[in-house]
Amino acid sequence: MYKMIVVDDSEMTRQGIRASVNWEVMDVRIVGEAADGLEAMVLIHDTDPDIIICDIRMPKLDGIALINEVLPSHPSLQVIFFSGYSDKEYLKNAIKLEAVDYLYKPLQLHELIGAVEKAKKKCMNKKVHLPQNEADLALSLLQCSENEIPSDLPLDLHAPLVTVIVQMNTAGEHIADRAYDNQLDDLLLVSRHYLAFQTVAARMFDGKFVMSCAGKGYILHANVSQDFLNRKTAEVKLSPFFTTLDSGQADVVVGVSNLCTDFKYLREAYDEARAAVRAAFLLGYGRVIFYRDLSQKPFVPSQDMQRELYDRILANDFTQATNFLNSYIDSLSACREQDIPQIREALASIAYWLSRQGKQNEQDGSQYISEFIHFAPSLSVVHDYLLAQLQKHIDSISNLDNKSRIVLEVEQYITQNYDKELSIREIAQRVFVTPNYLCYLYKKNTKRTLNQFILDTKMKKARKFVCETNMKFGEIADALGYANQNYFTRLFTKYFGESPRAYRNKYGSISFSGTEGE
């Protein structure tokens, strides 16, 4: 029976998928559900499903980022994406991840069943069976029981061994010049160097190893002596892996597990090596990373820290803002690897805020930033991007005259404080002008009133809350700084021509049983 999980932030959608089909008849069993990407990561690790039905847009970690994170360690996982939005960029990323299908809400029953049937067929083709040749054994050993182990293995699974993962950064400057666009290209790159890596590994481990291609690199299980526990010894022994590729050391990372004493701990050793490789996002490529050296410092999201950065930028204290950003990135590099998804989210929040200061289109900017941050190979790449965004903001400020700077500061303040009951008198005090002069100056420079900008800002946020969340309308009113829900409803209806309820029913994420909310 095929194991399947369902991931969507709407409980009604998950319930609809679970109840709409007799999955037992289809030889499918739903082994778990998750409400966001972070929950799903844990669920995938615990249940090792064959199929995942996953929403694209979710809180904490979106569907694309989730699958990009888990696919290297679950290469046979079949993915069915669905979304309430027709989004070409998400569809393009789904194709890159070789998703089985991309369905649109409201889900049609025959489309859902058809997609699961396709996923089952791909499962049958991708199921890893114990192979006859050594080249596939490293992956196969992770999925077989002890009584299925071949007797002629070139290594002793009951003697000390380590799992080593060699992974290439195909987003690096050297490999990227070759314009590799998808996983198939990565596989071709890895396959082309397989024999060279196998030859090098044979010398390293005296032939006592098994090896497989996987994702953007190789997995090895190898017997080692006690001196391998010495870091310098291990680094010297593993150094030829960096020179085997013609791309150079900067595009390669080697992750090494703790010493494994028996076959029953092999999967644990593999997970350790994977964690070490993932830590390359924080620590950088071009190095050997040992699992035993990984930081255990948890990442704690801090809105106060982000606010401090924003305040320094808004105060035009760019030297302190740059130093603060550098220190913040340094602190992130010392965090534990399992918090990387949350770290990416925090960085995306900063990047999005910086882009808004540059007046980029909100929807397109958000989409590009989310994709860039979640697929960035390393923290240093994100760091460079944030510094570039900050410099753009500095350049735009330096080119403004005093009156234009006042307008910019006012709009920045309104955008950042849409959740408050804003008054023109309070805003004028922040930029040290009278309310009447502020209204005159703003209209002269923008051809619209300040109250209209405040309303536009709040209504754009209201539309997001109505369409993309299950918040009650009273909660949305509070989140926008409106003390009275009826007043908010009247404003929304006048602005969009429809009540919040009608707007959500027409444009919101639709589940099998209708829309959630009030």
C-alpha positions as CSV (number, residue, x, y, z in Angstrom):
1,M,0.0,0.0,0.0
2,Y,1.3,3.5,-0.9
3,K,1.8,5.9,1.9
4,M,0.6,9.5,1.3
5,I,0.5,12.7,3.3
6,V,-1.5,15.9,2.8
7,V,-0.1,19.3,3.5
8,D,-2.3,22.4,3.5
9,D,-2.9,25.2,6.0
10,S,-6.7,24.8,5.6
11,E,-8.1,22.0,7.8
12,M,-11.3,21.9,5.6
13,T,-9.2,21.2,2.5
14,R,-7.3,18.4,4.3
15,Q,-10.5,17.0,5.5
16,G,-12.0,17.2,2.0
17,I,-9.1,15.3,0.4
18,R,-9.2,12.7,3.1
19,A,-13.0,12.1,2.9
20,S,-13.6,12.6,-0.8
21,V,-12.0,9.4,-2.0
22,N,-12.0,5.8,-0.8
23,W,-8.2,5.7,-0.6
24,E,-8.0,2.1,0.6
25,V,-9.6,0.9,-2.7
26,M,-6.8,2.8,-4.5
27,D,-4.2,1.0,-2.4
28,V,-3.3,4.3,-0.7
29,R,-3.2,5.1,3.0
30,I,-3.0,8.7,4.3
31,V,-0.4,8.4,7.0
32,G,-0.4,12.0,8.2
33,E,-1.4,15.7,7.7
34,A,0.4,18.9,8.2
35,A,-0.7,22.5,8.3
36,D,2.5,24.2,7.2
37,G,5.9,23.4,5.6
38,L,7.8,23.0,8.8
39,E,5.3,20.5,10.2
40,A,5.5,18.6,6.9
41,M,9.3,18.4,7.1
42,V,9.0,16.5,10.4
43,L,6.2,14.4,9.1
44,I,8.1,13.3,6.0
45,H,11.1,12.4,8.1
46,D,8.9,10.3,10.5
47,T,6.7,8.6,7.9
48,D,8.8,8.4,4.7
49,P,5.8,8.7,2.4
50,D,5.6,7.7,-1.2
51,I,3.3,10.6,-2.2
52,I,2.7,14.1,-1.0
53,I,-0.2,16.3,-1.9
54,C,1.0,19.8,-1.1
55,D,-0.3,23.4,-1.3
56,I,2.0,25.9,-2.8
57,R,1.3,28.9,-0.6
58,M,1.6,28.1,3.1
59,P,2.8,29.9,6.3
60,K,6.3,29.4,7.6
61,L,7.6,27.4,4.6
62,D,6.0,27.3,1.2
63,G,5.5,24.1,-0.8
64,I,8.3,24.8,-3.3
65,A,10.8,25.4,-0.5
66,L,9.6,22.4,1.4
67,I,10.1,20.0,-1.5
68,N,13.4,21.5,-2.4
69,E,14.5,20.9,1.2
70,V,13.4,17.2,1.5
71,L,13.8,15.8,-2.0
72,P,17.6,15.1,-1.7
73,S,17.0,12.8,1.2
74,H,13.7,11.4,-0.2
75,P,14.5,11.1,-3.9
76,S,11.6,8.7,-4.6
77,L,9.0,11.0,-3.1
78,Q,6.2,11.8,-5.7
79,V,4.8,15.4,-5.4
80,I,1.4,16.7,-6.4
81,F,1.1,20.5,-6.0
82,F,-2.1,22.4,-5.8
83,S,-3.0,26.1,-5.5
84,G,-5.8,28.6,-5.6
85,Y,-3.6,30.8,-7.8
86,S,-2.6,30.6,-11.4
87,D,1.1,31.5,-11.0
88,K,3.5,30.8,-13.8
89,E,6.6,31.1,-11.6
90,Y,5.3,28.5,-9.1
91,L,4.4,26.3,-12.0
92,K,7.9,26.7,-13.5
93,N,9.4,25.7,-10.1
94,A,7.1,22.7,-9.9
95,I,8.3,21.5,-13.3
96,K,11.9,21.9,-12.1
97,L,11.1,19.7,-9.1
98,E,9.6,17.1,-11.5
99,A,6.2,17.3,-9.8
100,V,3.7,14.7,-10.9
101,D,1.0,17.3,-11.4
102,Y,-0.1,20.9,-10.6
103,L,-3.8,21.2,-9.7
104,Y,-5.9,24.3,-9.2
105,K,-8.4,24.9,-6.5
106,P,-11.2,24.1,-6.2
107,L,-9.9,20.6,-6.7
108,Q,-11.8,18.5,-9.2
109,L,-12.3,14.9,-8.0
110,H,-11.3,13.2,-11.3
111,E,-8.2,15.4,-11.5
112,L,-7.1,14.5,-8.0
113,I,-7.6,10.8,-8.6
114,G,-5.8,11.0,-11.9
115,A,-2.8,12.7,-10.3
116,V,-2.6,10.1,-7.5
117,E,-2.7,7.3,-10.1
118,K,0.1,9.0,-12.0
119,A,2.1,9.3,-8.8
120,K,1.6,5.6,-8.0
121,K,2.9,4.6,-11.5
122,K,6.0,6.8,-11.0
123,C,6.5,5.2,-7.5
124,M,6.6,1.8,-9.2
125,N,9.2,3.0,-11.6
126,K,11.3,4.7,-9.0
127,K,11.0,2.2,-6.2
128,V,14.6,1.2,-5.2
129,H,15.1,-2.5,-5.4
130,L,18.3,-4.2,-4.2
131,P,20.5,-4.0,-7.3
132,Q,22.9,-6.4,-8.8
133,N,25.8,-3.9,-9.2
134,E,27.7,-2.1,-6.6
135,A,27.0,1.4,-8.0
136,D,23.5,1.5,-6.5
137,L,24.1,-0.1,-3.1
138,A,24.6,3.0,-1.0
139,L,21.0,4.1,-1.5
140,S,19.6,0.6,-1.4
141,L,21.2,-0.2,1.9
142,L,19.2,2.6,3.5
143,Q,15.9,0.9,2.5
144,C,16.5,-2.8,3.1
145,S,16.3,-4.9,6.2
146,E,19.3,-6.7,7.6
147,N,18.3,-10.1,6.2
148,E,18.2,-8.5,2.7
149,I,21.9,-7.5,2.8
150,P,23.9,-9.1,0.0
151,S,26.7,-11.5,1.2
152,D,29.3,-10.1,-1.2
153,L,29.4,-6.5,-0.1
154,P,32.8,-4.8,-0.4
155,L,32.5,-3.4,3.1
156,D,31.7,-4.8,6.6
157,L,28.5,-3.3,7.9
158,H,29.2,-4.5,11.4
159,A,32.6,-2.8,11.6
160,P,33.2,0.9,12.1
161,L,32.1,3.0,9.2
162,V,31.0,6.5,8.2
163,T,28.5,8.0,5.7
164,V,30.0,10.6,3.5
165,I,28.0,12.8,1.2
166,V,29.7,14.9,-1.5
167,Q,27.4,17.6,-2.9
168,M,27.9,20.1,-5.7
169,N,26.6,23.6,-5.6
170,T,25.2,23.9,-9.2
171,A,24.2,27.5,-8.4
172,G,27.9,28.4,-8.0
173,E,29.6,30.7,-10.4
174,H,31.7,28.0,-12.1
175,I,29.0,25.4,-12.6
176,A,26.3,28.0,-13.3
177,D,28.2,29.1,-16.4
178,R,27.2,25.8,-18.0
179,A,23.5,26.8,-17.7
180,Y,22.1,23.7,-15.9
181,D,18.4,24.3,-15.6
182,N,16.9,21.3,-13.8
183,Q,17.4,18.1,-11.9
184,L,18.0,16.1,-15.1
185,D,21.0,18.4,-15.9
186,D,22.3,17.9,-12.3
187,L,22.0,14.2,-12.7
188,L,23.9,14.3,-16.0
189,L,26.7,16.3,-14.3
190,V,26.9,13.9,-11.4
191,S,26.9,10.9,-13.7
192,R,29.7,12.3,-15.9
193,H,32.0,12.4,-12.9
194,Y,30.9,9.2,-11.3
195,L,33.8,7.0,-12.4
196,A,36.3,9.6,-11.4
197,F,34.8,9.9,-7.9
198,Q,34.6,6.1,-7.6
199,T,38.3,5.8,-8.4
200,V,39.2,8.4,-5.9
201,A,37.0,6.8,-3.2
202,A,38.5,3.4,-3.9
203,R,42.0,4.8,-3.1
204,M,40.7,6.7,0.0
205,F,39.0,3.7,1.6
206,D,41.0,0.8,0.2
207,G,38.0,-0.4,-1.8
208,K,35.9,-0.9,1.4
209,F,32.9,1.3,0.4
210,V,29.7,1.5,-1.6
211,M,28.6,4.6,-3.5
212,S,25.5,6.0,-5.3
213,C,24.6,9.0,-7.3
214,A,21.9,11.1,-5.5
215,G,20.6,14.5,-6.3
216,K,23.5,16.8,-6.9
217,G,26.2,14.5,-5.6
218,Y,27.2,11.2,-4.2
219,I,26.5,9.1,-1.1
220,L,29.2,6.8,0.3
221,H,29.2,4.3,3.2
222,A,32.8,3.3,4.0
223,N,34.8,1.4,6.6
224,V,37.3,3.6,8.3
225,S,40.0,3.1,10.9
226,Q,40.1,4.8,14.3
227,D,42.5,7.5,13.1
228,F,39.7,8.8,10.9
229,L,38.2,10.4,14.0
230,N,41.1,12.9,13.9
231,R,39.8,15.9,12.0
232,K,43.1,16.7,10.2
233,T,43.5,13.1,9.1
234,A,39.9,13.0,7.8
235,E,40.3,16.3,6.0
236,V,43.5,15.2,4.3
237,K,41.9,11.8,3.3
238,L,38.8,13.5,1.8
239,S,40.6,16.4,0.1
240,P,40.8,14.7,-3.3
241,F,37.0,15.0,-3.6
242,F,37.4,18.8,-4.1
243,T,39.8,18.4,-7.0
244,T,37.9,15.7,-8.9
245,L,35.4,18.1,-10.3
246,D,36.6,20.6,-12.9
247,S,34.4,23.3,-11.3
248,G,36.8,23.9,-8.4
249,Q,36.7,23.5,-4.6
250,A,34.3,26.4,-4.1
251,D,31.4,24.5,-5.6
252,V,31.7,21.3,-3.4
253,V,30.9,20.4,0.2
254,V,31.6,17.1,1.9
255,G,29.4,16.1,4.9
256,V,30.7,13.4,7.3
257,S,28.6,11.5,9.8
258,N,29.7,10.4,13.2
259,L,31.3,6.9,13.4
260,C,28.7,4.2,12.9
261,T,29.3,0.9,14.7
262,D,26.6,-1.3,13.2
263,F,24.3,-1.6,10.2
264,K,21.2,-0.8,12.3
265,Y,22.6,2.8,12.8
266,L,23.3,3.3,9.1
267,R,20.1,5.4,8.5
268,E,21.1,7.6,11.4
269,A,24.6,8.1,10.0
270,Y,23.0,9.0,6.6
271,D,20.8,11.6,8.3
272,E,23.9,13.1,10.1
273,A,25.8,13.4,6.8
274,R,22.7,15.1,5.2
275,A,22.6,17.5,8.1
276,A,26.3,18.3,7.7
277,V,25.7,19.0,4.0
278,R,22.7,21.2,4.6
279,A,24.8,23.2,7.0
280,A,26.8,24.5,4.0
281,F,24.1,27.1,3.6
282,L,25.3,28.6,6.9
283,L,29.0,27.7,6.8
284,G,29.7,27.9,3.1
285,Y,30.9,25.4,0.4
286,G,34.5,24.4,-0.3
287,R,35.0,22.6,3.0
288,V,34.5,19.3,4.9
289,I,31.7,19.6,7.5
290,F,31.6,17.1,10.3
291,Y,28.2,16.4,11.9
292,R,29.9,16.4,15.4
293,D,31.0,20.0,14.9
294,L,27.5,21.4,14.0
295,S,26.2,24.2,16.2
296,Q,23.4,23.4,18.6
297,K,22.5,27.1,19.1
298,P,18.8,27.6,18.2
299,F,17.7,30.4,16.0
300,V,15.2,32.6,17.8
301,P,13.3,34.9,15.4
302,S,13.4,38.5,16.8
303,Q,11.1,41.2,15.5
304,D,12.9,43.6,17.9
305,M,16.1,42.9,16.1
306,Q,14.6,43.4,12.7
307,R,12.9,46.6,13.9
308,E,16.2,47.9,15.1
309,L,17.7,47.4,11.6
310,Y,14.7,49.1,10.0
311,D,14.8,52.0,12.4
312,R,18.4,52.7,11.6
313,I,17.7,52.6,7.9
314,L,14.7,54.9,8.2
315,A,16.8,57.2,10.3
316,N,19.3,57.3,7.4
317,D,22.0,55.9,9.7
318,F,23.4,53.7,7.0
319,T,26.8,53.0,8.5
320,Q,25.2,51.6,11.6
321,A,22.6,49.8,9.5
322,T,25.3,48.1,7.5
323,N,27.3,47.1,10.5
324,F,24.1,45.8,12.2
325,L,23.2,43.7,9.1
326,N,26.7,42.3,9.0
327,S,26.6,41.3,12.7
328,Y,23.1,39.8,12.3
329,I,24.3,37.6,9.4
330,D,27.3,36.5,11.4
331,S,25.0,35.5,14.3
332,L,22.9,33.4,11.9
333,S,25.9,31.5,10.6
334,A,26.4,30.2,14.2
335,C,22.9,28.7,14.4
336,R,21.9,25.0,14.1
337,E,21.2,23.6,10.6
338,Q,17.7,22.4,11.5
339,D,16.6,26.0,11.8
340,I,17.6,26.9,8.2
341,P,14.0,27.1,7.0
342,Q,13.1,29.7,9.7
343,I,16.3,31.5,9.0
344,R,15.4,31.8,5.3
345,E,12.0,33.1,6.3
346,A,13.6,35.8,8.5
347,L,16.0,36.8,5.7
348,A,13.1,36.9,3.2
349,S,11.2,39.3,5.5
350,I,14.2,41.7,5.6
351,A,14.7,41.4,1.8
352,Y,11.1,42.1,1.2
353,W,11.1,45.2,3.5
354,L,14.2,46.6,1.7
355,S,12.6,46.0,-1.7
356,R,9.5,48.0,-0.6
357,Q,11.8,50.9,0.2
358,G,12.8,50.9,-3.4
359,K,9.2,51.1,-4.6
360,Q,9.3,47.7,-6.4
361,N,6.0,46.2,-7.4
362,E,4.8,44.4,-4.2
363,Q,3.5,41.2,-5.8
364,D,6.3,40.6,-8.3
365,G,9.0,41.7,-5.7
366,S,7.6,39.3,-3.1
367,Q,7.5,36.4,-5.6
368,Y,11.1,36.9,-6.8
369,I,12.4,37.5,-3.3
370,S,10.8,34.3,-1.9
371,E,12.2,32.2,-4.7
372,F,15.7,33.8,-4.5
373,I,16.0,33.4,-0.7
374,H,14.6,29.8,-0.5
375,F,16.9,28.6,-3.3
376,A,20.0,30.6,-2.4
377,P,22.9,28.1,-1.9
378,S,24.5,29.9,1.0
379,L,24.1,32.6,3.6
380,S,26.9,34.6,2.0
381,V,24.9,34.9,-1.2
382,V,21.9,36.2,0.7
383,H,24.2,38.5,2.6
384,D,25.5,40.0,-0.6
385,Y,22.0,40.4,-2.0
386,L,20.8,42.2,1.2
387,L,23.8,44.6,1.1
388,A,23.0,45.3,-2.6
389,Q,19.4,46.1,-1.7
390,L,20.5,48.3,1.1
391,Q,22.9,50.2,-1.2
392,K,20.0,50.7,-3.7
393,H,18.0,52.3,-0.9
394,I,21.0,54.5,0.1
395,D,21.4,55.6,-3.5
396,S,17.7,56.5,-3.9
397,I,17.7,58.5,-0.7
398,S,20.8,60.5,-1.7
399,N,19.2,61.5,-5.0
400,L,16.1,63.0,-3.3
401,D,15.5,66.7,-2.5
402,N,14.2,67.6,0.9
403,K,10.5,67.7,-0.2
404,S,10.7,64.3,-1.9
405,R,12.5,62.9,1.1
406,I,9.6,64.0,3.3
407,V,7.1,62.2,1.0
408,L,9.2,59.1,1.1
409,E,9.5,59.0,4.9
410,V,5.8,59.6,5.3
411,E,5.0,56.7,2.9
412,Q,7.5,54.4,4.7
413,Y,5.9,55.2,8.0
414,I,2.4,54.5,6.8
415,T,3.5,51.3,5.2
416,Q,5.2,50.1,8.3
417,N,2.3,51.1,10.6
418,Y,-0.8,50.1,8.6
419,D,-2.0,48.3,11.8
420,K,-2.4,51.5,13.7
421,E,-5.1,54.1,13.7
422,L,-3.1,56.7,11.7
423,S,-3.8,60.4,11.9
424,I,-2.3,63.1,9.7
425,R,-1.4,65.2,12.7
426,E,0.7,62.4,14.1
427,I,2.4,61.7,10.8
428,A,3.1,65.4,10.3
429,Q,4.8,65.6,13.7
430,R,7.2,62.7,12.7
431,V,8.5,64.7,9.7
432,F,8.4,68.1,11.5
433,V,5.9,70.0,9.4
434,T,2.4,71.2,9.9
435,P,-0.6,68.9,9.0
436,N,-1.8,71.4,6.4
437,Y,1.6,71.8,4.7
438,L,2.1,68.0,4.7
439,C,-1.3,67.5,2.9
440,Y,-0.4,70.2,0.4
441,L,3.1,68.8,-0.2
442,Y,2.0,65.2,-0.5
443,K,-0.7,66.0,-3.1
444,K,1.6,68.3,-5.1
445,N,4.2,65.5,-5.4
446,T,1.9,62.5,-5.8
447,K,-1.3,63.9,-7.4
448,R,-3.4,62.2,-4.7
449,T,-4.3,62.9,-1.1
450,L,-2.5,61.5,2.0
451,N,-5.7,59.9,3.2
452,Q,-6.1,58.1,-0.1
453,F,-2.6,56.6,0.3
454,I,-3.5,55.5,3.8
455,L,-6.7,53.9,2.6
456,D,-4.9,52.2,-0.4
457,T,-2.2,50.8,1.9
458,K,-4.8,49.4,4.4
459,M,-7.0,48.0,1.7
460,K,-4.1,46.2,0.0
461,K,-3.4,44.5,3.3
462,A,-7.1,43.8,3.8
463,R,-7.3,42.0,0.5
464,K,-4.3,39.8,1.4
465,F,-5.9,39.0,4.8
466,V,-9.3,38.2,3.2
467,C,-8.0,36.1,0.3
468,E,-5.0,34.4,1.8
469,T,-5.9,33.7,5.4
470,N,-8.8,32.3,7.4
471,M,-8.9,35.2,9.8
472,K,-12.3,36.4,10.9
473,F,-13.3,39.8,9.6
474,G,-13.3,41.3,13.1
475,E,-9.7,40.1,13.5
476,I,-8.8,41.6,10.1
477,A,-10.3,44.9,11.2
478,D,-8.2,44.8,14.4
479,A,-5.1,44.0,12.4
480,L,-5.6,47.0,10.2
481,G,-6.1,49.4,13.1
482,Y,-9.9,49.7,12.8
483,A,-11.7,49.6,16.1
484,N,-15.1,48.9,14.5
485,Q,-15.7,45.9,12.3
486,N,-18.7,47.4,10.7
487,Y,-16.7,50.5,9.7
488,F,-14.0,48.3,8.1
489,T,-16.7,46.3,6.2
490,R,-18.2,49.6,4.8
491,L,-14.7,50.8,3.7
492,F,-13.9,47.5,2.1
493,T,-17.2,47.2,0.3
494,K,-16.9,50.8,-1.0
495,Y,-13.3,50.3,-2.1
496,F,-13.7,46.9,-3.9
497,G,-17.3,47.0,-4.7
498,E,-18.0,43.8,-2.7
499,S,-18.3,42.9,0.9
500,P,-15.3,41.0,2.5
501,R,-17.4,37.8,2.6
502,A,-18.3,38.0,-1.1
503,Y,-14.8,38.9,-2.0
504,R,-13.3,35.9,-0.1
505,N,-15.8,33.5,-1.6
506,K,-14.9,34.7,-5.1
507,Y,-11.1,35.2,-4.9
508,G,-10.0,33.3,-1.8
509,S,-8.5,29.9,-1.4
510,I,-11.4,27.6,-1.8
511,S,-11.6,24.2,-0.1
512,F,-13.9,21.3,-0.9
513,S,-16.5,22.5,1.6
514,G,-16.3,26.2,0.8
515,T,-14.5,29.1,2.5
516,E,-13.5,29.4,6.0
517,G,-13.9,32.5,8.2
518,E,-17.0,34.3,9.4
